[in-house]
């Protein structure tokens, strides 16, 4: 009976961990709005429309892009090598003329910025707006799973013929 209880407890833990999503995005706040930021390895020329449709893209001289770059920091590592400096994903804004500029968190703890080589492949930051906050369903699921696990383990201790007597 103990083996069966342990097996059930193991299955409950597997279900709990299988349903847990590991972080593949970082959440940042810009101008009071929350975004999940992920990365995409591509060239600007191949995905210009997507890269221009980011909350930090604008004619503010890259101020919002720099804010986002610092917020993300090195969460995704430093996958780009630009001018001999390792950087995080690139955050873009319209540059001078027809150009595009970038800013990225760098290996020195600051930012690197400059004109973008629009045909080269880089790791770019891509944002998805978060429209609804978590309603607590994740916490409720975790609590229910741990409660069920506790019941299974408790029943395993009583399963040897030891019953609660009134």
N, C-alpha and C positions, 0 to 999 in steps of 0.2 A: 504494500500500500504506500510506503514511503517513496518508493521509486516512481509510482504513478503520480504522486503529489509533486515530486521534484520535476518530473517530465512536464506536467501541466504548468508549473511555475516557469520553466524554461521556455515553453511555448508562448506564455503570456509576455515574457520579456522580449522574445523575438518579434512578436507582433507589435509591441510598443516601439522598439527600435526601427523596425521596418517602416513604420508609419511616420517616423520622425524625418523631417527634411533638413538636410545639412545646408549651411549657409553657402549659397552660390551668388548671393547679392549682398550688397551693403545698403542700408537705408540712410539717406541723408535728408536734411531739410534745407530748402532754398526758398527764400521769400515767403516763409510760412507754409509751404507745401512740401509734403514728403514724397520721396522717390526711392525706388529700388534701383540701384545702379549695378549693372553687369558690364561685361566687356565683350567686344567683338573684334576679331583680328581680320582686317581687310584693308583696302586702300580707300582714301577719300573718294577718288574717281569712281570706284565701284559702288559706293553707298552714300553719295553726296546728299541725297534727299533725307535719308535716315539721320545722318550726322548733323544736318542743319536743323532737324526737328527736335533739338534737345533744349531743355530749359535754360542752359547756360549760353546758348547761341544767341548773340545779340550784339548791338553796336555800343556796348558799354566799355569797350577797350579791353575786354577779357576779365573784368573784375569778378563777375559772377562765376566764370569758368575757373578762376583761381580759387575762389571760395569753395567750389565743388571739389577741385583737385586736393585741397587741404583736408576737406571732410573725408574723402575716400582714402587719402594717404597711401600707405603701402598695403592696404587690405588684399589686393590682387597680386602682390609681389611687385617686382620692377621689371616687367617683361620687355620694355623698349630700351634700345641703346641709341641715344641721339647725341652726336658730338662727343662720344666717349663717356657719356654719363648715363647711368641706368635710371630709368624713370618708370613710373606707374602708367596707367592708361592715359591717353591724351584726351583733353577737353578742348573743344574747338570754338572759335568765334571768327567772324568775318575780318580778314586782314585788310591791309591797304590795297587799293585797286581791286583786282580780281582774285587776290590771294586769300589764303586761309591761314590763321595763326593758331598755335597750340599753347597750352600750358599743362604741365604735369608735375606731380610730386616727384622729387628726385632722391637719390641715394644719400644726399647730404642733409636731408630733412627740410629742404626748402623747395622751391619750384624751378623748373626749367621752362623757358618760353621762347618762341621764335616763329619764323615762317615754316609752314608745313610743306613737305615734299608730297604733293597730292597723288603721285602715282605709286609711292612706296607703301608696303604693308606695315601696319602698326597695330597695337592693341589700343582700341578706342573705348572710351566710356560711353555707355548707352543707358538712358534713364527710362523707367516706366513709372508713371504716377501711381501713387497708392490712394485709391479712392475711398476705401472703407477700412476703418481700423479693425483690428482683430476683436471680435465680439466676446472673446473669452473662451471660444470653443476649444482652442488648443489646451488651455489650462484645465478645462472641464474634462477633456479626453485623457489628459495625463493623470488627473486625480482619479478618474474612474478606473483607469488601467492599474494604477498603483493600489487602489482599494481592492480590486479583484485579485491582484497578486497576493495581497495581505490575507484575504479570505482563503485562498488556495493554500498558502503556507500554514495558516492557523488550523485549517481543517486537517492538514497533513499531520499535525501534532496530536490532534484528537482522534485521528483515524485508527489508532491501535486498540480500539475497543474502549478507550476512555471517553465516556460521554458525560456531558454536563448533567448533573442531577439536580432537580428542583427541590 
